[in-house]
Amino acid sequence: MSTPIDRRTVVLDVFTAEPLKGNPLAVVVDAEGLSDAQMAAYARWTNLSETTFLLPPTDPAADYRVRIFTPGGELPFAGHPTLGSCQAWLDAGGVPRHAGVVVQECGVGLVRVRQMDEAPNRLAFAAPPLRRSGPAEPAVVAQVLRALRIGADAVLAVEWIDNGPGWLGVRLHDAAAVRALVPDFAAMRGLNVGVAGAWPAGSGNGVDLEVRAFVPDLGVPEDPVTGSLNAGLAQWLIGAGVLPVRYVAGQGHALGRDGRVHVEHIAAGALSGVWIAGDVTRCTAGTLRL
């Protein structure tokens, strides 16, 4: 057995400016030398939606590399781990090659992350291209209806919005219908399902879209706040003209959270594309011995 090494580790709360209201993320800052088995074991032990490991980049255009693990396995990309990992890298003394923009290397390639002027602890990542899009197949839609325990008349559309984790997007009539869902997770096997419904204009809660994310195959029946899903939803629904180019999504109500995801589509220029932003709150820091 090798001698254990002390490694810096932090826990951050992502998509919230208030501790304990977002999606927590454990980050091992000094992950070089850890085996795949050690990373997977630590992710199972934390039992958070994701745990990440910071490593030196292999791509010369990147500032750092991250590996992202759920309790059930590794992901090529995820949103709240991207924002939280970037903040942990910056807090550990990381200096990006280009001022104001950090380049993360992960399983889907290079992802840009930028610091937002409107809030001191808010970061935004550029949504990666969809790997799969378009309407879901009839058999998949039927499974979704069974898993969500709803009828076909409750659904406006079901589309693939896969940017790495395999997301399937489901649009319901309104936010209340999203909050009322009581899924059958056994019937959801093989699917990662994200559900969205709009709030009425002027509802007064500062949120335009209610979102829930169900990923039972990854050991996370419901994810508190999900950047990758919100990125896929934005690319789909802004592109379809359903949502404006700038809006706020809320997520986590069923789990006692109150996450906020700030979405913006920039049409042209160096920053063109969909950007997913959220506040990152530092919660704990310490040493991990592995």
Buried (B, 14 or more C-beta within 10 A) or exposed (E): EEEEEEBBBBBBBBBBBEEEBBBBBBBBBBBEEBEEEBBBBBBBEBEBBBBBBBBEBEEEEBBBBBBBBBBBEBBBBBBBBBBBBBBBBBBBEBEBEEEEBBBBBBBBBBBBBBBBEEBEBBBBBBBBEBBBBEEBEEEBBEBBBBBBEBEEEBBBBBBBBBBBBBBBBBBBEBBEBBBEBEBEBEBBEEBBBBBBBBBEEEEEEEBBBBBBBBBBBBBBBBBBBBBBBBBBBBBBBBEEEBBEEEBBBBBBBBBEBBBBBBBBBBEEEEBEBBBBBBBBBBBEBEEBEB
